[in-house]
Amino acid sequence: MSNPQFKLLSFSGKNRILHLTWFAFFLTFLVWFNHAPLLVAIRDSMGLSDQQIKMLLILNVALTIPARIIIGMLVDAFGPRLIYSFLLFISSFLCFFFAIADSFEMLALARFLMGFVGAGFVIGIRIVSEWFPAKQVGLAEGIYKGLGNVGSAAAAISLPAFALAFGGDDGWRYATALTGVLTLVYSAVYYFSVTDTPAGSTYFKPNKTGGLEVTSKKDFFYYLLVNIPMYAALALLAWKVSVLGLLDDRAVYTIYVALACTYVLQCRQIYKVNSEIFKAAVPEMHRYQFKQVSILSLAYAVTFGAELAVVSMLPLFFLDTFDISIVTAGLLAACFAGTDIISCPSGGWLSDRFGRKKTLITLLSALAVGFVIMSQINSNWPIALAVVVMMACSFFVGSGAGGVFSVVPLIRRRLTGQIAGVVGAYGNIGAVLFLTVLSFVSAQTFFLVIAGTVAVTVFAVLFLEEPQGHMAEVLPDGTVQMIEVS
């Protein structure tokens, strides 16, 4: 993956921004998944049921769905430096809130709010695309995503040991609070260490805020349709909570009505942002196809969505399948996210070099096969073989996600945050759906369901168009600047 102009070990210029930003993303994943390797300790100390544990897993990824949309808008409007620093600051206090929870209801609320932390990924996509040229952006985004995702692996490796070191039933509380302290400190470090763009570069902002700009009437209605699964996933979550007896029927129906009303209001806002396309056609040079966003969203749902779901359940899966300790189970599960260090940059590099569409089709095809093999893991397997299969599958999960975000920054520069927000939200939609499936079926069937959805996605990616040539962006003085995308 060498590139004569890409000096990964350098800590100056664009590489400095990349390193500072992937570590910010690393911390968001560290705190977002600081509960996963400690679930057994939390369950035992709080006296939780298995269904309550599964509920915490689902709640942890639910709020990220709307959060990524919101954060994407804020990033495009106010810049990555300010928004990333603010998100890290808020995340630290959510960690502290989770650490002091003394009931399941408090734990559930804390995990639900913690889902907002997962929106940090969107911020880095924008700032990395500002600093790196098109021919390097796939690799750069892959490095950002790969090294950042390792935050969940770091949590799985380190936090059980910290919890044991603190000792007692409250060891998990001190371990999770420690991640909050790290995040609080780094929020200040990031704010005073980065800039949104290189010196002399223009930070393109959307013409309007409150919704993603589209460039045709067909894409407008397509955009409205793509938003429906986001609300459906939240409705599914509300229903799942009611099944556990945490909400009565009246509360659930109230949530359904609120979601429907919110969707109608969002549609109205999207129309305000895009009303001009119903009056006059958008010039060809300023158009982009929204189908690109929808296909990438589906691909991210089955890659990152699968990763979120699998990372959340793997420690308990290994603990239940093999006769090992909680620390060992956490270490083995960490291998799944740990491969992101190599897999995400590999997916981005392969896309830069061999074509983004062809690479994504190949990686997703291999991923479908990988999850079919994972579905065969049982207690009769040698643990070493199970880990090898898991890591191979994880490689294609990460590289597939890296391939997706090698395309996202090349669709429309000034809308990168919002496009990344939509695509990123689908990652969490996938996670909610997969974790909901897991609450009803065995782990083996869960892996097969993922394999099937990946196979369907391969067909959808056949309709993806390879970014070529240049995109046109309007400068503040009204002149047009062409930006290379291939």
C-alpha positions, 0 to 999 in steps of 0.5 A: 500500500505504498504511495511515494507522497503518502508518508503515514509515519509523518506527523506534519501537514496533512498526515498530522491532521489524519493522525489527530483525527483518527485518534479522536475517532478511536476515543469515540469508539472506545467510549461507545463500546466500553460496555461490551467487554464488561457485560458479564460483570454488569449483568452479575453486579446489577442482576440483569436478565439476558433480554435486558443485556440484549436491550442494552446492545440495541439501545447503544446503536439506536440514537446514532441513526438520527445523530449521524444525520444531525452531525453531518449537517453541523459539520458541513455548516460549522466545520469539523474542528468545532463539532468533533471537539464538542462531541468528545466533550459531551461524550465524556459526561455520558461515560460518567453517567453510565458509570454511576447508573444504579438501575437498569433504567439508568443503564438503558438511558445512558446507553441510548444517549451514548449512541450519539457518540457514534456520530463522530465518524462522520466528522472525520470523513469531511476533514480528511477529504479536505486535506487529501487529494482524490487519488489518496482519499480512499487510502486516507479515509481507510486509515482514519476508519481502520485505526479509529475502529480499533477503539472497540478492540482496545476496549475489549482488550483493556477494560476487563483487565482494568475492571479486575484491577479496580476489583469488586462489583464496581470495577466496571464503573471505574473502567468506563469512567476512565474512558470518559476522562481520556475523552474529556482531555482530548476534546481540548487537545483536538480543538487547539491542534487542527484546522478545517482545511489547509492554508489558503483552501476554501471550506465549501458549505451547503447553500441551505441547511436542514436537509441534503440538497438533491439535483433532480425531482426524481432524486427528491422523491428518492431521498424521501424514500431512503429516509423511511428505514431510519424511522422504521428502525427507531420504531422497531426499537420502540417495539422491542423495548415494549416486548421487554415490558419497559414501555406500555402500549400507549407509550409505544403508540405515542412514539410511533405517532411522534416518529411519523410526525417527525418524518412529515416535518423532515419531508417539509424541511427537505422540500424547503431546501430543494424547492428550486428544483421544481422551478428550474432544472439544475445545470448538468455540471452541478448535478450528482445522482442520489442513487449513488448515496442510496447504494452506498448506504445499503453497502454500509448497512451490511458492512459496518452494520454487521461489524457493530452487531458482531462486535457487540455479541462476540464476547458473550458468543465466545464465552458461551461457545468455548470454556474460557474466561471473560478476559480471554473472550474479550481478547478473542472478540477484539480480534474482529475489530482489530483487523480494521487496522489493515482491512479498512486502509486495504479497502480504500487502497484497492479502490484507489488503485483498481476501481471503486465499483469493482473492488466493492463488488469483490469484497462484498462477495467474499464477505457473504461467503465469510459469514456463511462459514462463521455460521458453522462455528460451534464448541467442537471447533478448535478455538484457533480455527474459529478465531482465524475464520472470524478474522478473515471475515472481519477483514472483508467487513472492514475492507468493504466499509473502507471501499464504501467511504472511498466513494463518499467524499467524491460525490459532492464536496460541500455535502460530504458531511451530510452524505456521510451522515446518511450513509453512516446512519444506514450502518446503524440501521443495519446494526439495529436490524441485525441485533434485533434478529439476534434477540430471536435466533441463535448466533449461527442463524444470525450469521446466516442472515447477515450473509444473505443480506450481503449477497443481496447488496452485491446485486445493488452495487452493480448499479453503482457508477464509478466517480470520474472526472471532476466535480464543480463547486461554487466559491463564495464569490460565485466563481466555479472551481473544479475538483478532481474525483478520479 
